[in-house]
Structure formats: structure tokens, C-alpha cells
């Protein structure tokens, strides 16, 4: 994802790549960021950036950090961003509730866009799910099926969980109380108030998500499929531009896209 973010930033005339970060001792540290992204150093010209593992130095010289890492890494980045007043766009998934609370606390100091998925198409899909859930509130069983590459470490995906949250909110339910994560053995009849999740992991699948509303005599399926990560990077840059004039606070892609 970092490589795609660098490449997309270099191709956008309205933003400047001011820094790039890898984990401490990571393989990209010391490399030209454009070369790391795929040999585009010539296009970066005199603004070439060397990948660093020093988050403090990075936050001190940039306006906004785009973070697609792991929860433990993001929490360290939050601390540095608070100290330097740096805006944050966060696409990391897999946070615990306690970790999410730290993110909320940081947003009282700096503006943050936090989203489970930065694709414009996915966020429009969230809006469609809100509408569908309200109209199909009775008589339809709801199942969320997601598929990702073999290297993804969390399940269900953050996007699938967000879909569940959108649907549960539209139905006036608490997702924590009605979610069912996979089934095995003799489970009994399906509770109609539940929202089911199924996760598939394999190959190089970038990200497929389907929400099934199964009624008697008909099924409605709302599906989004990602062929590359470019849409995530484009959405993240859109979020960074959105934050340019925003006060501290916690925003999401619905705020960025005006979908509320």
C-alpha cells in the first residue's frame, strides 16, 4: 500500500510528497521513495524523498501523514502527530475498542480522517447498504461475505465490519450483540435478528465484499470488488486534501464525500 500511495502522490499535481516512512530497520529505509515505489525517481526530480524510520522527524516537516500500517504502529504515529500538530489519514484496521479510544482522544488535538476503506466506490456502497437495510428490515436475512489475499492478518476485514455497523445502525441494532462470525457444527435455525460474517483468504485477492439480503423467493446482493489498491490511495489523498482547512476532530469518508 505504501508503494501505491507514493506513486499516486507523485502523479497528483495538487499535493507534494514530503516524506515516506518504513518500520524501524525496514527494507525501504534509506532508499529514494520514488525508486521504492517502482522506479519513478526521474519524475520526482529535485523533490526526491528518502524513506526514513524516524516518525518524529517526519511529523515535524509534513502537513499530513497517511497511515496504512498495523494498530501498534498507528498508535505510535498518533503520539508523534499530537506532539507536532500533524494531520492524519488512517486506513489501518484491526483496532481493539481501547485502541479506538486512543484514536478518538488524539482527534481532540489534531484533525484525523479514519476509515475502514478509502475507496470512493466502497463508501458509496456503504450508503446503498444503509438504504437497503432500512427497506429490507423485515423478512430478510443478512450475510456479509468478504475475500482477501493470503497475507491479510485480521478477519473479518475492516470494510466488512463497517458494512455490518452501517446495517446495524440503520436497523437500530448493536452489531456487537447481533454479529455471528462463521458457523460450525449444529447451530440450530438462523436467528433473523443476526448479521452473519464469512471471511475467505487466498491468493492475491485485493478485496471483494458482498452483502446478501436473503428473503423468501428473492435475494438481493450488493457487491464491491477491488482489482487494485489504487482506488484506496486516491481516496486517501482526497481525505488528506479535505483535512487541509479542518479543525481538530474525527472525520470519516462520508464527511470527505459529503454523504451524510
C-alpha positions as CSV (number, residue, x, y, z in Angstrom):
1,X,0.0,0.0,0.0
2,X,2.9,2.4,0.7
3,X,4.2,2.0,-2.8
4,X,0.8,2.8,-4.3
5,X,0.4,5.8,-2.0
6,X,3.8,7.1,-3.1
7,X,3.1,6.6,-6.8
8,X,-0.4,8.2,-6.6
9,X,1.0,11.2,-4.7
10,X,3.8,11.7,-7.3
11,X,1.1,11.7,-10.0
12,X,-1.1,14.3,-8.3
13,X,-0.2,17.9,-9.2
14,X,-2.1,19.2,-6.1
15,X,0.0,17.5,-3.4
16,X,3.7,17.1,-2.7
17,X,5.4,14.0,-1.4
18,X,7.2,15.4,1.6
19,X,8.2,12.2,3.4
20,X,8.0,8.4,3.4
21,X,8.1,6.1,6.5
22,X,9.0,2.5,6.9
23,X,9.3,0.5,10.2
24,X,12.5,0.8,12.1
25,X,15.2,-1.1,10.2
26,X,12.7,-1.8,7.4
27,X,14.0,-2.7,3.9
28,X,13.0,0.6,2.3
29,X,14.8,2.8,4.8
30,X,17.5,4.9,3.0
31,X,16.0,4.3,-0.4
32,X,14.7,7.1,-2.7
33,X,10.9,6.9,-2.1
34,X,10.2,7.1,-5.9
35,X,12.5,4.2,-6.6
36,X,10.9,2.2,-3.9
37,X,7.5,2.9,-5.5
38,X,8.6,1.5,-8.8
39,X,11.4,3.4,-10.5
40,X,9.8,6.8,-10.8
41,X,12.7,8.7,-9.4
42,X,13.1,10.7,-12.6
43,X,9.6,12.1,-12.2
44,X,10.3,13.1,-8.6
45,X,13.1,15.3,-9.7
46,X,14.7,17.6,-7.1
47,X,11.9,16.9,-4.6
48,X,13.1,13.2,-4.2
49,X,12.4,11.9,-0.7
50,X,14.5,9.3,1.2
51,X,12.5,6.8,3.1
52,X,13.0,7.1,6.9
53,X,12.1,5.2,10.0
54,X,12.0,8.4,12.2
55,X,8.4,9.3,12.8
56,X,9.3,12.3,14.9
57,X,11.4,13.9,12.1
58,X,8.7,13.1,9.6
59,X,5.8,14.7,11.5
60,X,8.0,17.8,12.1
61,X,8.2,18.5,8.4
62,X,4.9,17.4,6.8
63,X,1.4,18.7,6.9
64,X,-0.4,15.3,6.9
65,X,0.6,11.7,7.4
66,X,-1.2,8.9,5.6
67,X,-1.0,5.8,7.7
68,X,-1.9,2.3,6.4
69,X,0.1,0.1,8.9
70,X,-0.8,-2.0,12.0
71,X,-2.6,-0.9,15.1
72,X,0.6,-0.8,17.3
73,X,2.4,1.3,14.7
74,X,-0.5,3.7,14.2
75,X,-0.7,4.3,17.9
76,X,3.0,5.4,18.0
77,X,2.3,7.6,15.0
78,X,-0.6,9.2,16.8
79,X,1.7,10.2,19.7
80,X,4.1,11.9,17.3
81,X,1.3,13.6,15.4
82,X,-0.1,15.0,18.6
83,X,3.3,16.4,19.6
84,X,3.8,18.1,16.2
85,X,0.2,19.0,15.3
86,X,0.3,16.9,12.2
87,X,-2.9,15.9,10.4
88,X,-3.6,12.2,10.0
89,X,-5.4,10.0,7.5
90,X,-5.6,6.5,8.9
91,X,-6.6,3.4,7.0
92,X,-5.2,0.8,9.5
93,X,-7.7,-1.9,10.5
94,X,-7.9,-4.4,13.4
95,X,-8.1,-1.9,16.3
96,X,-9.4,-3.0,19.7
97,X,-12.0,-0.8,21.4
98,X,-9.3,0.5,23.7
99,X,-7.1,1.4,20.8
100,X,-10.0,3.2,19.0
101,X,-10.4,5.2,22.2
102,X,-6.8,6.4,21.9
103,X,-7.6,7.5,18.3
104,X,-10.6,9.4,19.4
105,X,-8.5,11.1,22.1
106,X,-5.9,12.1,19.6
107,X,-8.6,13.7,17.4
108,X,-9.3,16.3,20.1
109,X,-5.8,17.6,19.4
110,X,-5.3,17.1,15.6
111,X,-7.8,16.5,12.7
112,X,-8.0,12.9,11.7
113,X,-9.8,11.1,8.9
114,X,-10.2,7.4,9.9
115,X,-12.0,5.0,7.6
116,X,-12.1,1.2,7.2
117,X,-11.9,1.7,3.5
118,X,-10.9,4.8,1.4
119,X,-12.3,3.7,-1.9
120,X,-15.0,6.1,-3.1
121,X,-16.9,3.2,-4.6
122,X,-16.9,1.3,-1.2
123,X,-18.2,4.4,0.6
124,X,-21.0,4.8,-1.9
125,X,-21.7,1.1,-1.3
126,X,-22.0,1.8,2.4
127,X,-24.7,4.4,1.6
128,X,-26.5,1.9,-0.6
129,X,-26.4,-0.6,2.3
130,X,-27.9,1.9,4.6
131,X,-30.8,2.4,2.2
132,X,-31.3,-1.3,1.6
133,X,-31.2,-2.2,5.3
134,X,-34.0,0.3,6.1
135,X,-36.2,-1.0,3.3
136,X,-35.4,-4.7,3.9
137,X,-35.6,-4.6,7.7
138,X,-38.2,-7.4,7.9
139,X,-38.2,-10.8,6.3
140,X,-34.6,-10.7,5.0
141,X,-31.6,-12.5,6.5
142,X,-28.3,-10.5,6.2
143,X,-25.0,-12.1,5.5
144,X,-21.7,-10.4,4.7
145,X,-19.1,-12.3,2.7
146,X,-15.5,-10.9,2.2
147,X,-12.4,-12.3,0.4
148,X,-8.8,-11.0,0.7
149,X,-5.3,-12.2,-0.1
150,X,-3.5,-14.8,1.9
151,X,-1.3,-12.3,3.7
152,X,-4.2,-10.4,5.4
153,X,-3.8,-10.8,9.2
154,X,-7.3,-9.7,10.5
155,X,-10.7,-11.1,9.9
156,X,-13.4,-10.1,9.2
157,X,-11.9,-7.2,7.2
158,X,-12.4,-3.7,8.5
159,X,-14.6,-3.0,5.5
160,X,-16.8,-5.9,6.3
161,X,-17.2,-4.8,9.9
162,X,-18.0,-1.3,8.7
163,X,-20.7,-2.7,6.4
164,X,-22.1,-4.5,9.4
165,X,-22.0,-1.3,11.5
166,X,-23.8,0.7,8.8
167,X,-26.5,-2.0,8.5
168,X,-26.9,-2.5,12.3
169,X,-27.2,1.3,12.8
170,X,-29.9,1.5,10.1
171,X,-31.8,-1.3,11.8
172,X,-31.4,0.1,15.3
173,X,-29.3,-2.8,16.4
174,X,-26.0,-3.2,18.2
175,X,-23.6,-5.0,16.0
176,X,-21.6,-6.4,19.0
177,X,-24.8,-8.2,20.1
178,X,-26.1,-9.4,16.8
179,X,-23.0,-10.4,14.8
180,X,-22.2,-14.0,14.1
181,X,-18.7,-14.8,12.9
182,X,-18.7,-18.0,11.0
183,X,-20.7,-21.2,11.7
184,X,-19.7,-24.7,12.5
185,X,-21.5,-27.8,13.8
186,X,-25.1,-28.0,14.8
187,X,-26.0,-24.3,15.1
188,X,-29.8,-24.5,15.1
189,X,-32.1,-22.3,13.0
190,X,-30.8,-18.9,12.0
191,X,-31.8,-16.1,14.3
192,X,-33.4,-13.5,12.0
193,X,-32.0,-10.6,14.0
194,X,-28.4,-11.6,13.4
195,X,-25.9,-10.3,10.9
196,X,-23.6,-13.1,9.6
197,X,-19.9,-12.7,8.6
198,X,-17.8,-15.1,6.4
199,X,-14.2,-14.5,5.6
200,X,-12.2,-16.1,2.7
201,X,-8.4,-15.8,2.5
202,X,-6.4,-16.9,-0.6
203,X,-4.1,-15.9,-3.4
204,X,-3.7,-12.3,-4.3
205,X,-7.4,-11.1,-3.9
206,X,-7.3,-7.4,-3.3
207,X,-10.7,-7.1,-1.7
208,X,-14.2,-8.5,-2.5
209,X,-17.2,-7.7,-0.4
210,X,-20.8,-8.9,-0.8
211,X,-23.8,-8.2,1.4
212,X,-26.6,-10.7,0.9
213,X,-30.2,-9.8,1.8
214,X,-31.9,-13.2,1.6
215,X,-35.7,-13.2,1.6
216,X,-38.3,-15.8,0.7
217,X,-38.4,-16.0,-3.1
218,X,-35.7,-13.5,-3.8
219,X,-32.2,-12.4,-2.9
220,X,-30.6,-9.0,-3.2
221,X,-26.8,-8.8,-3.4
222,X,-24.8,-5.7,-3.1
223,X,-21.2,-6.3,-4.2
224,X,-18.0,-4.3,-4.4
225,X,-14.8,-5.7,-5.9
226,X,-11.3,-4.1,-5.9
227,X,-8.9,-5.0,-8.8
228,X,-6.1,-2.9,-7.5
229,X,-5.3,-0.7,-4.4
230,X,-5.2,2.4,-6.5
231,X,-8.7,3.4,-5.5
232,X,-7.7,3.3,-1.8
233,X,-4.7,5.6,-2.5
234,X,-6.8,8.0,-4.5
235,X,-9.4,8.2,-1.7
236,X,-6.7,8.7,0.9
237,X,-5.2,11.6,-1.0
238,X,-8.7,13.1,-1.3
239,X,-9.1,12.8,2.5
240,X,-5.7,14.5,3.1
241,X,-6.8,17.4,0.9
242,X,-10.1,17.6,2.9
243,X,-8.2,18.0,6.1
244,X,-6.2,21.0,4.9
245,X,-8.5,23.5,6.4
246,X,-10.3,21.4,9.1
247,X,-10.0,21.9,12.8
248,X,-9.3,19.0,15.2
249,X,-11.8,16.3,15.1
250,X,-12.5,12.7,13.9
251,X,-13.8,12.5,10.4
252,X,-14.6,9.7,8.0
253,X,-15.0,9.3,4.3
254,X,-18.7,10.1,4.4
255,X,-17.6,13.6,5.7
256,X,-15.0,13.8,2.9
257,X,-17.5,12.8,0.2
258,X,-20.5,14.8,1.7
259,X,-22.6,11.6,2.0
260,X,-24.2,12.5,5.4
